[in-house]
Amino acid sequence: MDEYEEHPTPKPEVFLERIIRASSNPRDLVLDPFTGTFTISAVAQRLDRRSIGIELQEQFVKIGLRRLGITTEYKGETLRPPTKSYGRYQPDAQTRLFGE
């Protein structure tokens, strides 16, 4: 899924969206003390909630800064989304037509 960043325990955004909608109102403040790649903050932002995320690991802070649109550069490093090495297989036209 495109929403997943480089983190050992990713959470599906649709799951977090249900939790945030059920437990807060627009413009409320959402606290995530172990924010990781800032998925909760990204979902909160999309749902018109404010958020505070706390993360100690710099690699995840960089992901969060880029993901939330706060900045595109950190300590001289350009912040880019990870390159995904997987994708949907799409055979070329010849393979589809002739099964080669």
N, C-alpha and C positions, 0 to 999 in steps of 0.2 A: 504494500500500500504506500502511496506517495507521502502520507503523513508521517511515516516512520523515519526517524533520524538514527544516527549511530548511538544507540543506547542499549545496555544489556536487558532492560525490562520495559519495553515500550508498551504504552496503553492505547487502546483504540479511541480515537477522538469521539466516535459516536457514543461510547460508554461514558466518557467524561462529560459529554454534553448533557446526557440525561441526568447525571448527578448534579451538575452545576445548575441546570434549569429547575430541578426539584428542590434545591437547597438555597437558592438565592433569587434575587430580583434584579432587573436591569439597574445599572449604576451601583450595585452593591460591590463590596470589596471581597475578593476571594484570596485566601492565603494558602500558599503551597510551600511548606518549609523544607521539602526535599524535591525540588522542582525538576531536576534532571535536565531534559532538553526543552523545558518550558511548554510542554503540551497543554497543561492545565491553563497556563496564561494565554496561550494561543486560542484555545477554545473560549475562555472567558472574554477575551478581546472581541472575538467574533459574535458573542452573545451580549455585547454591550455591558460587560462587567469590568470593573477595574481589578487589578491583581497585584499581589506581591509574591514574588518567587525568590526563594533562598537556595543558592547552590554554591558549593565550595570548589567543585572541580572546574578549572578554567576551560577545559575542552567543551563542557556542556554550557557554560556561560556564553561562549562564543556562538554556539548554535542558537541559544535563546535570543541574543542580541540581533542576529540576522533574521531569525524566524518571526520575531515580533516587529520587525521593521524599525528597530531603534537605531541601528547603524549598519553600514556595509563594510566597516573597517575596524580592526581591533589591534592596537599596538603595532600598526604598520602592516598588518596582515589583512588581505581582502577576504571577507567572509562569503563563502559560496555554499550552496546546497551540496550535499554529497552526490557523487556520481553513482548512480544505481547500475549494478552490473547485471541486473535481471530485467526482463521485459516480456511482453506478450509475443509469442512466436507468430510471425506472419510470413507464411511462405510466399515466394514470388509467384507471378502469374503462371509461369511455365509449370511449376510444381503443382499448382492448383488444377490446371487444365489436364496435365498428362501424368500426374502422380510420380514424377521423376524426382 
